Amino acid sequence: MTDDGTEATAAATGTLGYEQARDELIEVVRRLEAGGTTLEESLALWERGEELAKVCRRWLEGARARLDAALARPEDRDAEEG
């Protein structure tokens, strides 16, 4: 894969929503498990899967941070009032 291809793929995965990345990751795993691909195709699928997993992880970490922030707010208010 060339540097240009890597950058284009990274840019494309950066714009994916969680559900899109998850669904594509499921398809990548299905294709890898089914076999019948060349070594080169398998490596490309594996790399794509790694990129998609990172996208999903970033979305989940962001969601976790938002939940933590939302849960912390009532405690902050209670501390200020008390």
C-alpha positions, 0 to 999 in steps of 0.5 A: 500500500502506498502512503497516498493510499494509507492517507486516503483510507485513514481519511475515509475511516475518520468520517465513518459513524460508529454503526457504519464502521461496526457493520463494515468490521463485521463484514471484514471479519466474516470474509476473513473467517470464510477464507478463500482469499489470497494472502495479499487480500487477507492482509488488506482485509486485516489492515482494514479491520484494524482501522475500523476497530480503531474508529469504533474504539474512538467512538466508544471512548468518546461516548464514555467520556460524555457519559462520565461528564454527564454523570459528574455534573450532578455531583458538582452541583451538589458540592457547590450547594452543600 
